[in-house]
Amino acid sequence: MIALIQRVSNASVSIDGKINGEINQGLLVLLAVEKADDKAKTKRLAQRVASYRVFADEQGKMNLNVGQINGDILVVSQFTLAADTTRGNRPGFSKSADPGLGKELYQYFCQQLREQGFVVPTGIFAADMQVSLTNEGPVTFTLTI
């Protein structure tokens, strides 16, 4: 499982020109589910995302997590993060989970964040989406489980 997290001052996801989810300060999470993933891995990754310290404290150090700044978390499914790009000129998706497992674990990931008290707007799994954001820093990290 892969989460590309970006520290944002605002972010939104639109489908057919209509905003489906948006946040102000917080994290934009692009999430990819792989074949070997399960609920235990998903829960652990949600905990890591929620506790990962990427926001500045009073001294300007990245010591605060999204909860400590009262931020929200926008989650968008992005199976292309699981692509194999090691050979050739076209990505391979043999490591990506099938859509059934992908959707189940994507929804479970969002549920885990909500159970931690976060506002978690989302895109729509497998939809053609447009993502807009203002990345602060820029700060972007890839978390894997």
Stockholm file with secondary structure:
# STOCKHOLM 1.0

chainA/1-145         MIALIQRVSNASVSIDGKINGEINQGLLVLLAVEKADDKAKTKRLAQRVASYRVFADEQGKMNLNVGQINGDILVVSQFTLAADTTRGNRPGFSKSADPGLGKELYQYFCQQLREQGFVVPTGIFAADMQVSLTNEGPVTFTLTI
#=GR chainA/1-145 SS CEEEEEEEEEEEEEETTEEEEEESSEEEEEEECBTTCCHHHHHHHHHHHHHCCCEECTTSCEEECTTTTTCEEEEEECGGGGCBCSSSSSCBCTTBCCHHHHHHHHHHHHHHHHHTTCCCCBCCTTCCCEEEEEEEEEEEEEEEC
#=GC SS_cons         CEEEEEEEEEEEEEETTEEEEEESSEEEEEEECBTTCCHHHHHHHHHHHHHCCCEECTTSCEEECTTTTTCEEEEEECGGGGCBCSSSSSCBCTTBCCHHHHHHHHHHHHHHHHHTTCCCCBCCTTCCCEEEEEEEEEEEEEEEC
//
